[in-house]
Amino acid sequence: MRRHWLLVGACGWVLLILMFVSKFINFSFRIPGDFAGRTDMFVWTMPSVTQKLPSVQWPDKGASQPYILSSVSPSVVEPIDWQSVNEKRLELLTTVCRNSSLWNLTHTTVRKFVLDRIFVCDKHKILFCQTPKVGNTQWKKVLIVLNGKFSKVEAIPENMVHDHERNGLPRLSSMTDTEIHQRLNTYFKFFIVRDPFERLISAFKDKFVKNPRFEPWYKHDIAPAIIRKYRKSHHDDGESVGLQFEDFVRYLGDKPGRQHLDRQFGDHIIHWLTYAELCAPCDISYNVVGHHETLEFDAPYILKAAGIADLVSYPNIPPGITRYNRTKVERYFTGISQRDVHRLYAHYLGDFSLFDYQRPAFLLD
């Protein structure tokens, strides 16, 4: 009997030691980074019996690390299976769409405004929903080539890409109800997203600072209207200073109060509307949701999934251009009150949740 209890005790000690050691056991490996030869360490913990796919833990969110929890399931031998990445993204999208507490931030009626955002390639049965400030120009070029307007993306003049009278890209809204439903139910559908706050910075710079496409109404009409309503203190000549990012944030965070202005601004507000308002991802069943931060992987996957990889190539991606830049985000939000940042985040919470972008604690806490 004594030997029996000694054996039981010894087994118990061994079990405790194994449980303690297992906490420190993991399989780690390195895969090439997105640009500039950067290498990231991913940690793949041993999955439990109930897990379908292992999860990826990003390293510390530094200045160049995208704020996105990509559903990557890498393998030591094989390259990343981007199909599983997309499947995980769509699973999350479906889950968040069912969340009743976020319903008003994630659901949009599929009306003409949404259909205006969706471009059609009947020849290859593709629908692309435009989400401004996430590299849509390049995807438009891909569709223009597929529609036969040009033979390659490099040959397309920049001033033609956004000229919807000449670029040969029909909008879904231009079709009959029967044609619309048939295409929504059978065509390959995709769109691209980006960290919501970084996208807003891009919109602000493009429309109110640089304005490279010479769209004077942003500076001459929209900016003064926002300044008059949302600048805390300005003199008679305050508008000459131009729209500040703080004014822009205060305007965007005031969803109920800005509706009158938005009606005045018309379709020009598409550059800062939420992805839910633009593409109705909870009400249209998309095949792929690409991410700007991982575009070097998403672009070839989308071409392959749509069956057009042998017909057209995505334009070259300049090194570092799609990488999340936390330093830039911190710089733009410096000096903006916690109240205004929290109101802005509350308005874009649907986008953060639908597409797995992390809450920017460095701005909110």
NURO-44124 format. One record per residue (C-alpha): residue in three letters; x, y, z. Coordinates in steps of 0.2 Angstrom, whole numbers, padded with zeros to 4 digits, always signed. Last residue first. Layout:
alaXYZ;...
REM end
This chain:
asp-0033+0280-0114;leu-0040+0284-0131;leu-0026+0289-0142;phe-0013+0275-0137;ala-0028+0264-0135;pro-0031+0263-0154;arg-0044+0250-0153;gln-0038+0236-0164;tyr-0044+0234-0182;asp-0053+0218-0185;phe-0063+0222-0200;leu-0080+0223-0194;ser-0075+0230-0177;phe-0065+0245-0182;asp-0077+0249-0195;gly-0092+0248-0183;leu-0082+0258-0171;tyr-0081+0273-0183;his-0093+0284-0175;ala-0088+0279-0157;tyr-0070+0282-0162;leu-0073+0300-0167;arg-0083+0304-0151;his-0068+0296-0141;val-0056+0307-0151;asp-0066+0323-0148;arg-0068+0320-0129;gln-0050+0315-0127;ser-0045+0332-0134;ile-0035+0335-0150;gly-0017+0341-0146;thr-0008+0327-0155;phe-0020+0318-0166;tyr-0010+0321-0182;arg+0007+0316-0174;glu+0000+0300-0166;val-0007+0294-0183;lys+0010+0298-0191;thr+0019+0289-0178;arg+0007+0274-0180;asn+0011+0272-0198;tyr+0002+0256-0205;arg+0011+0250-0220;thr+0003+0252-0237;ile+0017+0264-0245;gly+0032+0254-0237;pro+0040+0249-0253;pro+0030+0256-0269;ile+0017+0243-0274;asn+0019+0238-0292;pro+0002+0239-0302;tyr-0009+0223-0300;ser-0007+0211-0315;val-0020+0207-0328;leu-0025+0192-0338;asp-0017+0177-0330;ala-0022+0182-0313;ile-0040+0184-0319;gly-0050+0170-0310;ala-0057+0181-0296;ala-0049+0171-0283;lys-0032+0173-0292;leu-0033+0191-0294;ile-0039+0193-0276;tyr-0025+0183-0270;pro-0012+0193-0280;ala-0019+0209-0272;asp-0021+0202-0254;phe-0003+0197-0251;glu+0006+0214-0256;leu-0010+0223-0250;thr-0007+0218-0232;glu-0009+0235-0224;his-0023+0240-0237;his-0033+0225-0232;gly-0044+0215-0244;val-0062+0209-0240;val-0066+0195-0252;asn-0081+0186-0258;tyr-0094+0199-0253;ser-0111+0195-0247;ile-0121+0212-0248;asp-0131+0217-0232;cys-0117+0217-0219;pro-0104+0223-0231;ala-0115+0238-0235;cys-0102+0246-0247;leu-0101+0264-0243;glu-0111+0266-0227;ala-0103+0251-0219;tyr-0085+0257-0225;thr-0088+0273-0215;leu-0090+0289-0224;trp-0074+0300-0225;his-0070+0301-0244;ile-0088+0298-0248;ile-0092+0316-0242;his-0090+0323-0259;asp-0106+0314-0264;gly-0117+0329-0257;phe-0108+0343-0247;gln-0125+0352-0243;arg-0133+0336-0237;asp-0117+0333-0226;leu-0119+0350-0219;his-0136+0346-0213;gln-0131+0329-0206;arg-0117+0337-0196;gly-0126+0338-0179;pro-0131+0320-0178;lys-0114+0313-0182;asp-0103+0325-0173;gly-0087+0315-0173;leu-0083+0319-0191;tyr-0085+0338-0188;arg-0074+0337-0172;val-0061+0327-0181;phe-0061+0339-0196;asp-0059+0354-0185;glu-0044+0346-0176;phe-0036+0342-0193;gln-0036+0360-0197;leu-0046+0368-0211;gly-0038+0384-0218;val-0029+0398-0210;ser-0040+0410-0221;glu-0055+0404-0211;gly-0049+0413-0196;asp-0050+0430-0204;asp-0066+0435-0194;his-0058+0428-0179;his-0058+0409-0173;ser-0062+0400-0158;lys-0069+0382-0156;arg-0069+0378-0174;tyr-0084+0367-0177;lys-0098+0377-0186;arg-0088+0390-0195;ile-0073+0379-0199;ile-0084+0365-0206;ala-0092+0378-0218;pro-0076+0386-0223;ala-0068+0368-0227;ile-0083+0362-0238;asp-0084+0377-0250;his-0067+0384-0255;lys-0055+0371-0249;tyr-0065+0356-0254;trp-0074+0364-0268;pro-0057+0368-0277;glu-0055+0350-0283;phe-0038+0351-0291;arg-0033+0333-0293;pro-0018+0335-0281;asn-0028+0343-0267;lys-0013+0344-0256;val-0020+0351-0239;phe-0039+0349-0239;lys-0043+0335-0250;asp-0028+0323-0250;lys-0022+0328-0233;phe-0039+0326-0225;ala-0043+0310-0234;ser-0026+0302-0229;ile-0029+0307-0211;leu-0046+0299-0212;arg-0039+0283-0219;glu-0026+0282-0205;phe-0041+0283-0192;pro-0051+0269-0201;asp-0036+0257-0203;arg-0039+0252-0221;val-0052+0242-0231;ile-0053+0235-0248;phe-0068+0228-0258;phe-0073+0212-0266;lys-0087+0204-0276;phe-0087+0189-0288;tyr-0103+0189-0298;thr-0118+0178-0295;asn-0130+0185-0282;leu-0126+0203-0284;arg-0125+0202-0303;gln-0143+0194-0304;his-0150+0207-0291;ile-0143+0221-0301;glu-0149+0215-0318;thr-0166+0212-0311;asp-0167+0229-0303;thr-0161+0237-0320;met-0143+0243-0322;ser-0135+0261-0320;ser-0134+0258-0301;leu-0121+0244-0304;arg-0109+0257-0311;pro-0101+0255-0328;leu-0082+0256-0330;gly-0078+0262-0348;asn-0065+0275-0342;arg-0073+0289-0352;glu-0089+0296-0343;his-0083+0290-0327;asp-0067+0301-0327;his-0059+0294-0312;val-0046+0283-0321;met-0045+0295-0336;asn-0034+0309-0328;glu-0021+0296-0323;pro-0019+0290-0341;ile-0020+0271-0343;ala-0005+0263-0352;glu+0003+0256-0336;val-0013+0246-0333;lys-0011+0236-0348;ser-0021+0233-0364;phe-0033+0247-0362;lys-0052+0249-0364;gly-0055+0230-0364;asn-0066+0228-0349;leu-0052+0219-0340;val-0040+0233-0343;ile-0052+0246-0335;leu-0055+0233-0321;val-0036+0233-0316;lys-0035+0252-0318;lys-0050+0254-0306;trp-0040+0243-0294;gln-0026+0255-0295;thr-0036+0270-0292;asn-0044+0262-0277;gly-0029+0263-0266;val-0037+0264-0249;lys-0042+0283-0249;pro-0059+0280-0256;thr-0069+0264-0254;gln-0075+0258-0271;cys-0085+0242-0272;phe-0079+0230-0285;leu-0090+0218-0294;ile-0083+0205-0306;lys-0091+0194-0319;his-0077+0192-0330;lys-0084+0201-0346;asp-0097+0210-0335;cys-0085+0220-0326;val-0095+0231-0314;phe-0091+0245-0302;ile-0100+0247-0285;arg-0100+0264-0277;asp-0116+0270-0286;leu-0124+0254-0280;val-0122+0261-0262;phe-0130+0278-0266;lys-0143+0269-0276;arg-0149+0259-0260;val-0143+0244-0252;thr-0149+0249-0234;thr-0134+0250-0222;his-0130+0239-0207;thr-0114+0241-0197;leu-0115+0256-0186;asn-0134+0255-0182;trp-0132+0236-0179;leu-0117+0238-0166;ser-0127+0232-0151;ser-0136+0219-0161;asn-0121+0210-0165;arg-0125+0199-0180;cys-0115+0209-0192;val-0100+0207-0180;thr-0101+0188-0182;thr-0103+0189-0201;leu-0088+0200-0203;leu-0078+0189-0191;glu-0081+0174-0202;leu-0077+0184-0218;arg-0060+0189-0210;lys-0057+0171-0205;glu-0061+0165-0223;asn-0049+0179-0231;val-0035+0173-0220;ser-0039+0155-0224;gln-0038+0159-0243;trp-0021+0168-0240;asp-0012+0152-0236;ile+0004+0159-0230;pro+0019+0150-0238;glu+0022+0131-0235;val+0036+0124-0224;val+0033+0132-0207;ser+0015+0135-0210;pro+0006+0152-0208;ser-0012+0154-0202;val-0015+0172-0204;ser-0031+0180-0197;ser-0024+0197-0198;leu-0026+0207-0182;ile-0024+0224-0189;tyr-0016+0239-0182;pro-0002+0238-0195;gln+0016+0239-0188;ser+0027+0253-0194;ala+0027+0264-0178;gly+0028+0249-0167;lys+0013+0237-0162;asp+0023+0224-0152;pro+0023+0208-0160;trp+0007+0201-0169;gln+0000+0186-0161;val-0007+0174-0174;ser-0021+0162-0171;pro-0021+0144-0174;leu-0036+0137-0183;lys-0051+0126-0179;gln-0048+0127-0160;thr-0059+0116-0149;val-0045+0103-0146;ser-0033+0117-0141;pro-0020+0124-0153;met-0002+0124-0149;thr+0004+0142-0149;trp+0010+0150-0165;val+0021+0165-0162;phe+0025+0177-0176;met+0041+0186-0177;asp+0042+0199-0191;thr+0056+0202-0203;arg+0058+0218-0213;gly+0067+0216-0230;ala+0061+0233-0235;phe+0043+0228-0237;asp+0030+0216-0231;gly+0040+0206-0219;pro+0048+0189-0223;ile+0042+0175-0211;arg+0050+0170-0195;phe+0047+0155-0184;ser+0040+0151-0167;phe+0033+0135-0160;asn+0028+0136-0142;ile+0033+0129-0125;phe+0033+0140-0110;lys+0017+0136-0103;ser+0020+0117-0106;val+0034+0118-0093;phe+0022+0121-0079;met+0010+0107-0084;leu+0024+0095-0087;ile+0031+0099-0069;leu+0013+0096-0061;leu+0011+0080-0070;val+0028+0073-0065;trp+0024+0078-0046;gly+0007+0069-0047;cys+0015+0054-0055;ala+0027+0053-0040;gly+0013+0055-0028;val+0004+0040-0036;leu+0019+0029-0035;leu+0022+0033-0017;trp+0004+0030-0013;his+0006+0012-0021;arg+0022+0009-0013;arg+0014+0012+0004;met+0000+0000+0000;
REM end
